[in-house]
């Protein structure tokens, strides 16, 4: 988790491909994870998981998703 210039919370989310889904893990919040079928669903699902864990509004912070592809995916 970092803070941006306006002191808005920004959580870093790692998306890793696993068979037919994307696994999402939130840096700095052990145990907060989720999964999605399509990468375009990652930010919303991550925000929901983070908000539920921290008991805050999903619109009150940002989630920065970084994608990790398996080495043989090129």
C-alpha positions as a printed Julia matrix, in Angstrom:
74×3 Matrix{Float64}:
   0.0     0.0     0.0
   1.21    3.47   -0.88
  -0.26    6.94   -0.82
  -0.51    9.08   -3.91
   0.06   12.84   -4.07
  -3.42   13.56   -2.72
  -2.95   11.12    0.2
  -5.29    8.62   -1.41
  -4.63    4.99   -0.52
  -3.23    2.91   -3.41
  -3.07   -0.87   -2.98
  -0.75   -2.89   -5.21
  -2.39   -5.99   -6.67
  -0.49   -8.77   -8.44
  -2.41  -10.71  -11.11
  -0.95  -14.08  -12.07
  -2.35  -16.42  -14.71
  -3.3   -19.89  -13.47
  -4.93  -22.19  -16.04
  -8.26  -20.57  -16.92
  -8.27  -17.78  -14.31
  -6.27  -14.89  -12.89
  -5.2   -15.08   -9.25
  -5.12  -11.74   -7.45
  -2.95  -11.07   -4.39
  -2.78   -7.77   -2.54
   0.68   -6.65   -1.39
   0.77   -5.59    2.24
  -2.5    -7.3     3.14
  -1.71  -10.97    3.84
  -4.67  -13.21    3.22
  -6.44  -10.79    0.87
  -6.82  -12.49   -2.48
  -9.4   -13.17   -5.15
  -9.69  -14.62   -8.64
 -11.28  -13.62  -11.93
 -11.75  -15.24  -15.31
 -10.97  -12.11  -17.31
  -8.25   -9.59  -16.59
 -10.63   -6.66  -17.13
 -12.46   -7.81  -13.97
  -9.33   -7.69  -11.8
  -9.46   -4.13  -10.48
 -13.11   -4.31   -9.44
 -12.75   -7.68   -7.75
  -9.56   -6.61   -5.98
 -11.27   -3.44   -4.73
 -14.15   -5.5    -3.36
 -11.78   -7.87   -1.53
  -9.71   -5.01   -0.07
 -12.8    -3.05    0.97
 -14.32   -6.1     2.68
 -11.08   -6.86    4.54
 -10.58   -3.26    5.72
 -14.3    -2.49    6.15
 -14.07    0.6     3.95
 -15.89    1.89    0.87
 -14.58    0.37   -2.41
 -14.53    3.86   -3.96
 -12.3     5.31   -1.22
  -8.98    4.03   -2.58
  -7.23    2.92   -5.76
  -6.07   -0.55   -6.76
  -3.05   -0.74   -9.06
  -3.01   -4.1   -10.85
   0.26   -5.44  -12.24
   0.22   -8.49  -14.49
   2.68  -11.39  -14.3
   2.68  -13.83  -17.19
   4.18  -17.31  -17.02
   7.57  -17.61  -18.8
   6.13  -19.84  -21.54
   3.24  -17.49  -22.44
   4.97  -15.57  -25.25
